[in-house]
Protein backbone atom coordinates (compact mmCIF):
# COMPACT_ATOMS: atom_id res chain seq x y z
CA UNK A 1 0.00 0.00 0.00
CA UNK A 2 1.59 3.31 -1.07
CA UNK A 3 1.74 6.27 1.27
CA UNK A 4 0.11 9.64 0.73
CA UNK A 5 1.44 13.02 1.77
CA UNK A 6 0.04 15.21 4.52
CA UNK A 7 -0.82 17.82 1.88
CA UNK A 8 -2.89 15.26 -0.05
CA UNK A 9 -4.71 14.23 3.12
CA UNK A 10 -5.56 17.85 3.96
CA UNK A 11 -6.78 18.46 0.39
CA UNK A 12 -8.93 15.30 0.49
CA UNK A 13 -10.56 16.39 3.76
CA UNK A 14 -11.81 19.63 2.20
CA UNK A 15 -14.60 17.91 0.28
CA UNK A 16 -17.82 17.03 2.11
CA UNK A 17 -19.71 13.81 1.49
CA UNK A 18 -22.75 15.65 0.08
CA UNK A 19 -20.49 17.50 -2.41
CA UNK A 20 -18.86 14.25 -3.51
CA UNK A 21 -22.15 12.41 -3.96
CA UNK A 22 -23.81 15.24 -5.87
CA UNK A 23 -20.87 15.63 -8.23
CA UNK A 24 -19.86 12.02 -8.85
CA UNK A 25 -22.60 9.65 -7.66
CA UNK A 26 -25.92 11.58 -7.82
CA UNK A 27 -27.84 8.40 -8.66
CA UNK A 28 -27.11 7.08 -5.16
CA UNK A 29 -29.03 9.97 -3.55
CA UNK A 30 -32.76 10.07 -3.00
CA UNK A 31 -34.80 12.69 -1.13
CA UNK A 32 -35.80 11.87 2.43
CA UNK A 33 -39.17 12.76 3.93
CA UNK A 34 -37.38 15.17 6.30
CA UNK A 35 -36.63 18.70 5.16
CA UNK A 36 -33.09 19.30 3.79
CA UNK A 37 -32.28 15.60 4.20
CA UNK A 38 -31.23 12.91 1.70
CA UNK A 39 -30.81 9.14 1.86
CA UNK A 40 -28.69 6.62 -0.01
CA UNK A 41 -30.45 4.29 -2.41
CA UNK A 42 -28.20 1.43 -1.28
CA UNK A 43 -28.38 2.17 2.50
CA UNK A 44 -31.84 3.26 3.66
CA UNK A 45 -30.66 3.99 7.22
CA UNK A 46 -28.08 6.48 5.91
CA UNK A 47 -29.12 10.15 6.22
CA UNK A 48 -27.26 13.26 5.07
CA UNK A 49 -28.20 16.91 5.66
CA UNK A 50 -27.62 19.30 2.76
CA UNK A 51 -27.40 22.34 5.08
CA UNK A 52 -25.00 21.08 7.76
CA UNK A 53 -23.33 18.46 5.49
CA UNK A 54 -23.49 15.99 8.41
CA UNK A 55 -24.20 12.34 7.62
CA UNK A 56 -25.18 9.47 9.88
CA UNK A 57 -25.47 5.75 9.13
CA UNK A 58 -27.92 4.69 11.81
CA UNK A 59 -27.60 0.91 11.42
CA UNK A 60 -23.83 1.14 11.98
CA UNK A 61 -24.01 4.18 14.32
CA UNK A 62 -21.25 6.03 12.48
CA UNK A 63 -21.23 9.50 11.03
CA UNK A 64 -19.21 12.48 9.89
CA UNK A 65 -19.04 15.30 7.37
CA UNK A 66 -16.12 14.68 5.01
CA UNK A 67 -16.16 12.62 1.85
CA UNK A 68 -12.98 10.95 3.11
CA UNK A 69 -14.80 9.48 6.12
CA UNK A 70 -17.71 8.51 3.87
CA UNK A 71 -15.54 6.60 1.39
CA UNK A 72 -13.57 4.76 4.09
CA UNK A 73 -16.36 4.05 6.60
CA UNK A 74 -19.35 3.55 4.30
CA UNK A 75 -17.89 2.38 0.98
CA UNK A 76 -15.01 0.48 2.59
CA UNK A 77 -12.30 2.10 0.45
CA UNK A 78 -8.80 1.93 1.91
CA UNK A 79 -7.46 5.25 3.23
CA UNK A 80 -4.63 5.99 0.71
CA UNK A 81 -6.91 5.12 -2.22
CA UNK A 82 -9.65 7.43 -0.95
CA UNK A 83 -7.16 10.25 -0.32
CA UNK A 84 -5.71 10.02 -3.83
CA UNK A 85 -9.19 9.92 -5.38
CA UNK A 86 -10.36 13.04 -3.56
CA UNK A 87 -7.09 14.96 -3.82
CA UNK A 88 -7.26 14.60 -7.62
CA UNK A 89 -10.93 15.60 -7.89
CA UNK A 90 -10.69 19.35 -7.26
CA UNK A 91 -11.86 19.34 -3.63
CA UNK A 92 -11.96 23.13 -3.65
CA UNK A 93 -15.43 22.86 -5.22
CA UNK A 94 -17.74 25.37 -3.54
CA UNK A 95 -21.45 24.53 -3.55
CA UNK A 96 -23.92 27.27 -4.47
CA UNK A 97 -24.64 29.51 -1.50
CA UNK A 98 -28.02 28.80 0.01
CA UNK A 99 -30.17 31.62 1.38
CA UNK A 100 -29.70 32.02 5.11
CA UNK A 101 -32.67 30.69 7.02
CA UNK A 102 -33.90 32.97 9.77
CA UNK A 103 -34.87 31.19 12.99
CA UNK A 104 -38.61 30.84 13.41
CA UNK A 105 -40.17 33.02 16.11
CA UNK A 106 -41.62 31.10 19.04
CA UNK A 107 -45.41 30.84 18.94
CA UNK A 108 -47.41 28.52 21.20
CA UNK A 109 -49.75 26.12 19.39
CA UNK A 110 -53.38 27.14 19.39
CA UNK A 111 -55.46 25.79 22.27
CA UNK A 112 -58.23 23.31 21.64
CA UNK A 113 -61.67 24.13 23.01
CA UNK A 114 -61.87 20.77 24.80
CA UNK A 115 -59.52 18.91 27.16
CA UNK A 116 -61.16 15.50 26.77
CA UNK A 117 -58.34 14.10 24.64
CA UNK A 118 -55.51 15.21 26.91
CA UNK A 119 -57.40 14.08 30.02
CA UNK A 120 -57.97 10.63 28.53
CA UNK A 121 -54.35 10.33 27.46
CA UNK A 122 -52.62 11.61 30.60
CA UNK A 123 -54.97 9.95 33.09
CA UNK A 124 -54.49 6.75 31.09
CA UNK A 125 -50.75 7.15 31.70
CA UNK A 126 -51.33 7.31 35.45
CA UNK A 127 -51.42 11.08 35.87
CA UNK A 128 -53.81 11.99 38.70
CA UNK A 129 -56.81 14.29 38.19
CA UNK A 130 -55.43 16.65 40.84
CA UNK A 131 -52.02 16.93 39.17
CA UNK A 132 -53.59 17.46 35.75
CA UNK A 133 -56.10 20.02 37.04
CA UNK A 134 -53.34 21.96 38.79
CA UNK A 135 -51.27 22.24 35.60
CA UNK A 136 -54.29 23.07 33.45
CA UNK A 137 -55.21 25.91 35.80
CA UNK A 138 -51.67 27.28 35.60
CA UNK A 139 -51.84 27.10 31.81
CA UNK A 140 -48.61 25.10 31.55
CA UNK A 141 -50.36 22.02 30.13
CA UNK A 142 -53.10 22.05 27.50
CA UNK A 143 -54.41 20.30 24.39
CA UNK A 144 -53.55 21.86 21.04
CA UNK A 145 -55.66 22.43 17.96
CA UNK A 146 -56.00 21.14 15.30
CA UNK A 147 -53.56 18.25 15.91
CA UNK A 148 -54.59 17.36 19.49
CA UNK A 149 -51.14 17.19 21.04
CA UNK A 150 -50.40 17.52 24.74
CA UNK A 151 -48.47 20.78 25.10
CA UNK A 152 -46.09 21.29 28.05
CA UNK A 153 -45.15 24.97 28.39
CA UNK A 154 -42.00 26.48 29.87
CA UNK A 155 -42.39 30.11 30.91
CA UNK A 156 -40.03 32.99 31.68
CA UNK A 157 -39.92 35.12 34.83
CA UNK A 158 -43.01 37.05 33.67
CA UNK A 159 -45.07 33.92 33.00
CA UNK A 160 -44.72 34.26 29.22
CA UNK A 161 -44.36 31.02 27.29
CA UNK A 162 -40.85 30.64 25.84
CA UNK A 163 -40.64 26.86 25.43
CA UNK A 164 -43.07 24.09 24.55
CA UNK A 165 -42.79 20.33 24.23
CA UNK A 166 -45.45 18.61 22.13
CA UNK A 167 -46.46 15.00 22.62
CA UNK A 168 -49.07 13.21 20.51
CA UNK A 169 -52.00 11.84 22.49
CA UNK A 170 -52.92 9.32 19.81
CA UNK A 171 -50.23 6.68 19.24
CA UNK A 172 -50.07 5.45 15.67
CA UNK A 173 -48.58 2.01 15.03
CA UNK A 174 -46.97 2.11 18.46
CA UNK A 175 -45.23 5.41 17.70
CA UNK A 176 -45.89 8.62 19.62
CA UNK A 177 -45.30 12.05 18.10
CA UNK A 178 -42.78 14.10 20.11
CA UNK A 179 -41.06 17.40 19.33
CA UNK A 180 -40.10 20.78 20.70
CA UNK A 181 -42.03 23.72 19.26
CA UNK A 182 -39.98 25.72 16.75
CA UNK A 183 -38.20 28.65 18.41
CA UNK A 184 -38.27 27.07 21.88
CA UNK A 185 -35.58 28.27 24.26
CA UNK A 186 -34.19 25.27 26.14
CA UNK A 187 -33.31 27.27 29.24
CA UNK A 188 -37.00 27.89 29.96
CA UNK A 189 -37.82 24.29 30.81
CA UNK A 190 -41.27 22.99 31.72
CA UNK A 191 -41.58 23.53 35.47
CA UNK A 192 -44.42 22.73 37.89
CA UNK A 193 -44.29 25.29 40.72
CA UNK A 194 -45.06 24.46 44.37
CA UNK A 195 -48.09 25.71 46.28
CA UNK A 196 -45.94 26.99 49.14
CA UNK A 197 -42.42 28.26 49.81
CA UNK A 198 -39.70 25.68 49.22
CA UNK A 199 -35.91 25.32 49.04
CA UNK A 200 -35.96 22.25 46.77
CA UNK A 201 -36.13 21.59 43.05
CA UNK A 202 -36.59 18.09 41.60
CA UNK A 203 -35.22 17.53 38.10
CA UNK A 204 -36.51 15.06 35.49
CA UNK A 205 -35.57 14.08 31.96
CA UNK A 206 -39.08 14.57 30.55
CA UNK A 207 -42.18 16.69 31.22
CA UNK A 208 -44.45 13.71 31.80
CA UNK A 209 -42.06 12.36 34.46
CA UNK A 210 -42.55 15.56 36.48
CA UNK A 211 -46.34 15.18 36.26
CA UNK A 212 -46.13 11.48 37.10
CA UNK A 213 -43.98 12.05 40.21
CA UNK A 214 -46.37 14.77 41.38
CA UNK A 215 -49.21 12.27 40.93
CA UNK A 216 -47.37 9.58 42.91
CA UNK A 217 -46.38 11.87 45.77
CA UNK A 218 -49.68 13.74 45.79
CA UNK A 219 -48.30 17.11 46.91
CA UNK A 220 -46.90 20.16 45.11
CA UNK A 221 -44.31 20.88 47.80
CA UNK A 222 -41.31 21.63 45.55
CA UNK A 223 -40.42 22.82 42.07
CA UNK A 224 -40.47 20.03 39.48
CA UNK A 225 -38.30 20.90 36.48
CA UNK A 226 -37.94 19.01 33.19
CA UNK A 227 -34.47 19.19 31.63
CA UNK A 228 -35.91 18.65 28.16
CA UNK A 229 -34.04 15.38 27.69
CA UNK A 230 -30.38 14.49 28.12
CA UNK A 231 -27.66 13.64 25.63
CA UNK A 232 -25.82 10.67 27.10
CA UNK A 233 -23.24 8.36 25.50
CA UNK A 234 -24.20 4.77 24.81
CA UNK A 235 -23.23 2.17 27.36
CA UNK A 236 -19.62 1.14 26.80
CA UNK A 237 -18.69 4.33 24.94
CA UNK A 238 -16.21 6.90 26.20
CA UNK A 239 -17.56 8.49 29.37
CA UNK A 240 -17.49 12.11 28.23
CA UNK A 241 -18.43 14.93 30.57
CA UNK A 242 -21.99 16.25 30.69
CA UNK A 243 -22.59 19.97 30.27
CA UNK A 244 -24.63 21.63 32.97
CA UNK A 245 -28.29 21.48 31.82
CA UNK A 246 -29.47 24.84 30.46
CA UNK A 247 -32.86 24.56 32.13
CA UNK A 248 -31.37 23.85 35.57
CA UNK A 249 -28.67 26.51 35.24
CA UNK A 250 -31.22 29.19 34.36
CA UNK A 251 -33.66 28.04 37.04
CA UNK A 252 -31.01 28.24 39.77
CA UNK A 253 -29.92 31.69 38.55
CA UNK A 254 -33.39 33.12 39.20
CA UNK A 255 -34.12 31.09 42.35
CA UNK A 256 -31.34 31.90 44.83
CA UNK A 257 -33.47 30.42 47.63
CA UNK A 258 -32.93 26.86 46.33
CA UNK A 259 -30.68 24.79 48.58
CA UNK A 260 -31.55 21.22 47.54
CA UNK A 261 -31.51 19.46 44.17
CA UNK A 262 -33.46 16.19 43.99
CA UNK A 263 -32.29 14.16 41.00
CA UNK A 264 -35.14 12.11 39.51
CA UNK A 265 -33.68 10.96 36.18
CA UNK A 266 -34.53 7.55 34.70
CA UNK A 267 -33.08 4.40 36.24
CA UNK A 268 -31.24 3.29 33.10
CA UNK A 269 -27.67 3.80 31.90
CA UNK A 270 -28.35 7.29 30.50
CA UNK A 271 -30.28 8.39 33.59
CA UNK A 272 -27.66 7.12 36.01
CA UNK A 273 -24.94 8.76 33.90
CA UNK A 274 -26.82 12.09 34.05
CA UNK A 275 -27.41 11.70 37.79
CA UNK A 276 -23.68 11.14 38.39
CA UNK A 277 -22.73 14.26 36.42
CA UNK A 278 -25.43 16.52 37.91
CA UNK A 279 -24.33 15.45 41.37
CA UNK A 280 -20.67 16.14 40.56
CA UNK A 281 -21.47 19.55 39.04
CA UNK A 282 -23.61 20.85 41.90
CA UNK A 283 -22.56 19.12 45.10
CA UNK A 284 -20.87 21.50 47.49
CA UNK A 285 -23.12 24.37 46.49
CA UNK A 286 -26.34 22.39 47.01
CA UNK A 287 -27.56 19.44 49.06
CA UNK A 288 -28.01 16.62 46.52
CA UNK A 289 -30.73 13.97 46.88
CA UNK A 290 -30.62 10.99 44.51
CA UNK A 291 -34.16 9.74 43.95
CA UNK A 292 -34.17 7.59 40.83
CA UNK A 293 -37.07 5.12 40.36
CA UNK A 294 -36.52 1.94 42.35
CA UNK A 295 -37.20 -0.31 39.35
CA UNK A 296 -34.31 -0.93 36.95
CA UNK A 297 -34.94 0.59 33.53
CA UNK A 298 -37.99 2.60 34.65
CA UNK A 299 -38.85 6.28 34.78
CA UNK A 300 -41.52 7.95 36.93
CA UNK A 301 -44.04 7.86 34.09
CA UNK A 302 -43.64 4.06 34.09
CA UNK A 303 -44.21 3.92 37.86
CA UNK A 304 -47.36 6.04 37.63
CA UNK A 305 -48.75 3.78 34.93
CA UNK A 306 -47.90 0.68 37.00
CA UNK A 307 -49.68 2.13 40.02
CA UNK A 308 -52.77 2.86 37.93
CA UNK A 309 -52.77 -0.72 36.64
CA UNK A 310 -52.44 -2.10 40.19
CA UNK A 311 -55.43 -0.02 41.31
CA UNK A 312 -57.46 -1.28 38.37
CA UNK A 313 -56.66 -4.91 39.21
CA UNK A 314 -57.52 -4.41 42.89
CA UNK A 315 -60.81 -2.80 41.90
CA UNK A 316 -61.69 -5.72 39.63
CA UNK A 317 -60.70 -8.18 42.33
CA UNK A 318 -62.97 -6.39 44.82
CA UNK A 319 -65.91 -6.87 42.48
C-alpha positions in Angstrom: 0.0 0.0 0.0 1.6 3.3 -1.1 1.7 6.3 1.3 0.1 9.6 0.7 1.4 13.0 1.8 0.0 15.2 4.5 -0.8 17.8 1.9 -2.9 15.3 -0.1 -4.7 14.2 3.1 -5.6 17.8 4.0 -6.8 18.5 0.4 -8.9 15.3 0.5 -10.6 16.4 3.8 -11.8 19.6 2.2 -14.6 17.9 0.3 -17.8 17.0 2.1 -19.7 13.8 1.5 -22.8 15.6 0.1 -20.5 17.5 -2.4 -18.9 14.3 -3.5 -22.2 12.4 -4.0 -23.8 15.2 -5.9 -20.9 15.6 -8.2 -19.9 12.0 -8.9 -22.6 9.6 -7.7 -25.9 11.6 -7.8 -27.8 8.4 -8.7 -27.1 7.1 -5.2 -29.0 10.0 -3.6 -32.8 10.1 -3.0 -34.8 12.7 -1.1 -35.8 11.9 2.4 -39.2 12.8 3.9 -37.4 15.2 6.3 -36.6 18.7 5.2 -33.1 19.3 3.8 -32.3 15.6 4.2 -31.2 12.9 1.7 -30.8 9.1 1.9 -28.7 6.6 0.0 -30.4 4.3 -2.4 -28.2 1.4 -1.3 -28.4 2.2 2.5 -31.8 3.3 3.7 -30.7 4.0 7.2 -28.1 6.5 5.9 -29.1 10.2 6.2 -27.3 13.3 5.1 -28.2 16.9 5.7 -27.6 19.3 2.8 -27.4 22.3 5.1 -25.0 21.1 7.8 -23.3 18.5 5.5 -23.5 16.0 8.4 -24.2 12.3 7.6 -25.2 9.5 9.9 -25.5 5.7 9.1 -27.9 4.7 11.8 -27.6 0.9 11.4 -23.8 1.1 12.0 -24.0 4.2 14.3 -21.2 6.0 12.5 -21.2 9.5 11.0 -19.2 12.5 9.9 -19.0 15.3 7.4 -16.1 14.7 5.0 -16.2 12.6 1.8 -13.0 10.9 3.1 -14.8 9.5 6.1 -17.7 8.5 3.9 -15.5 6.6 1.4 -13.6 4.8 4.1 -16.4 4.0 6.6 -19.4 3.5 4.3 -17.9 2.4 1.0 -15.0 0.5 2.6 -12.3 2.1 0.5 -8.8 1.9 1.9 -7.5 5.2 3.2 -4.6 6.0 0.7 -6.9 5.1 -2.2 -9.6 7.4 -0.9 -7.2 10.2 -0.3 -5.7 10.0 -3.8 -9.2 9.9 -5.4 -10.4 13.0 -3.6 -7.1 15.0 -3.8 -7.3 14.6 -7.6 -10.9 15.6 -7.9 -10.7 19.3 -7.3 -11.9 19.3 -3.6 -12.0 23.1 -3.7 -15.4 22.9 -5.2 -17.7 25.4 -3.5 -21.5 24.5 -3.5 -23.9 27.3 -4.5 -24.6 29.5 -1.5 -28.0 28.8 0.0 -30.2 31.6 1.4 -29.7 32.0 5.1 -32.7 30.7 7.0 -33.9 33.0 9.8 -34.9 31.2 13.0 -38.6 30.8 13.4 -40.2 33.0 16.1 -41.6 31.1 19.0 -45.4 30.8 18.9 -47.4 28.5 21.2 -49.7 26.1 19.4 -53.4 27.1 19.4 -55.5 25.8 22.3 -58.2 23.3 21.6 -61.7 24.1 23.0 -61.9 20.8 24.8 -59.5 18.9 27.2 -61.2 15.5 26.8 -58.3 14.1 24.6 -55.5 15.2 26.9 -57.4 14.1 30.0 -58.0 10.6 28.5 -54.3 10.3 27.5 -52.6 11.6 30.6 -55.0 10.0 33.1 -54.5 6.7 31.1 -50.7 7.2 31.7 -51.3 7.3 35.5 -51.4 11.1 35.9 -53.8 12.0 38.7 -56.8 14.3 38.2 -55.4 16.7 40.8 -52.0 16.9 39.2 -53.6 17.5 35.7 -56.1 20.0 37.0 -53.3 22.0 38.8 -51.3 22.2 35.6 -54.3 23.1 33.5 -55.2 25.9 35.8 -51.7 27.3 35.6 -51.8 27.1 31.8 -48.6 25.1 31.5 -50.4 22.0 30.1 -53.1 22.1 27.5 -54.4 20.3 24.4 -53.6 21.9 21.0 -55.7 22.4 18.0 -56.0 21.1 15.3 -53.6 18.3 15.9 -54.6 17.4 19.5 -51.1 17.2 21.0 -50.4 17.5 24.7 -48.5 20.8 25.1 -46.1 21.3 28.0 -45.1 25.0 28.4 -42.0 26.5 29.9 -42.4 30.1 30.9 -40.0 33.0 31.7 -39.9 35.1 34.8 -43.0 37.0 33.7 -45.1 33.9 33.0 -44.7 34.3 29.2 -44.4 31.0 27.3 -40.8 30.6 25.8 -40.6 26.9 25.4 -43.1 24.1 24.6 -42.8 20.3 24.2 -45.5 18.6 22.1 -46.5 15.0 22.6 -49.1 13.2 20.5 -52.0 11.8 22.5 -52.9 9.3 19.8 -50.2 6.7 19.2 -50.1 5.4 15.7 -48.6 2.0 15.0 -47.0 2.1 18.5 -45.2 5.4 17.7 -45.9 8.6 19.6 -45.3 12.0 18.1 -42.8 14.1 20.1 -41.1 17.4 19.3 -40.1 20.8 20.7 -42.0 23.7 19.3 -40.0 25.7 16.7 -38.2 28.7 18.4 -38.3 27.1 21.9 -35.6 28.3 24.3 -34.2 25.3 26.1 -33.3 27.3 29.2 -37.0 27.9 30.0 -37.8 24.3 30.8 -41.3 23.0 31.7 -41.6 23.5 35.5 -44.4 22.7 37.9 -44.3 25.3 40.7 -45.1 24.5 44.4 -48.1 25.7 46.3 -45.9 27.0 49.1 -42.4 28.3 49.8 -39.7 25.7 49.2 -35.9 25.3 49.0 -36.0 22.3 46.8 -36.1 21.6 43.0 -36.6 18.1 41.6 -35.2 17.5 38.1 -36.5 15.1 35.5 -35.6 14.1 32.0 -39.1 14.6 30.6 -42.2 16.7 31.2 -44.4 13.7 31.8 -42.1 12.4 34.5 -42.6 15.6 36.5 -46.3 15.2 36.3 -46.1 11.5 37.1 -44.0 12.0 40.2 -46.4 14.8 41.4 -49.2 12.3 40.9 -47.4 9.6 42.9 -46.4 11.9 45.8 -49.7 13.7 45.8 -48.3 17.1 46.9 -46.9 20.2 45.1 -44.3 20.9 47.8 -41.3 21.6 45.5 -40.4 22.8 42.1 -40.5 20.0 39.5 -38.3 20.9 36.5 -37.9 19.0 33.2 -34.5 19.2 31.6 -35.9 18.6 28.2 -34.0 15.4 27.7 -30.4 14.5 28.1 -27.7 13.6 25.6 -25.8 10.7 27.1 -23.2 8.4 25.5 -24.2 4.8 24.8 -23.2 2.2 27.4 -19.6 1.1 26.8 -18.7 4.3 24.9 -16.2 6.9 26.2 -17.6 8.5 29.4 -17.5 12.1 28.2 -18.4 14.9 30.6 -22.0 16.3 30.7 -22.6 20.0 30.3 -24.6 21.6 33.0 -28.3 21.5 31.8 -29.5 24.8 30.5 -32.9 24.6 32.1 -31.4 23.8 35.6 -28.7 26.5 35.2 -31.2 29.2 34.4 -33.7 28.0 37.0 -31.0 28.2 39.8 -29.9 31.7 38.6 -33.4 33.1 39.2 -34.1 31.1 42.3 -31.3 31.9 44.8 -33.5 30.4 47.6 -32.9 26.9 46.3 -30.7 24.8 48.6 -31.5 21.2 47.5 -31.5 19.5 44.2 -33.5 16.2 44.0 -32.3 14.2 41.0 -35.1 12.1 39.5 -33.7 11.0 36.2 -34.5 7.5 34.7 -33.1 4.4 36.2 -31.2 3.3 33.1 -27.7 3.8 31.9 -28.3 7.3 30.5 -30.3 8.4 33.6 -27.7 7.1 36.0 -24.9 8.8 33.9 -26.8 12.1 34.0 -27.4 11.7 37.8 -23.7 11.1 38.4 -22.7 14.3 36.4 -25.4 16.5 37.9 -24.3 15.5 41.4 -20.7 16.1 40.6 -21.5 19.6 39.0 -23.6 20.9 41.9 -22.6 19.1 45.1 -20.9 21.5 47.5 -23.1 24.4 46.5 -26.3 22.4 47.0 -27.6 19.4 49.1 -28.0 16.6 46.5 -30.7 14.0 46.9 -30.6 11.0 44.5 -34.2 9.7 44.0 -34.2 7.6 40.8 -37.1 5.1 40.4 -36.5 1.9 42.4 -37.2 -0.3 39.4 -34.3 -0.9 37.0 -34.9 0.6 33.5 -38.0 2.6 34.7 -38.9 6.3 34.8 -41.5 8.0 36.9 -44.0 7.9 34.1 -43.6 4.1 34.1 -44.2 3.9 37.9 -47.4 6.0 37.6 -48.8 3.8 34.9 -47.9 0.7 37.0 -49.7 2.1 40.0 -52.8 2.9 37.9 -52.8 -0.7 36.6 -52.4 -2.1 40.2 -55.4 0.0 41.3 -57.5 -1.3 38.4 -56.7 -4.9 39.2 -57.5 -4.4 42.9 -60.8 -2.8 41.9 -61.7 -5.7 39.6 -60.7 -8.2 42.3 -63.0 -6.4 44.8 -65.9 -6.9 42.5 
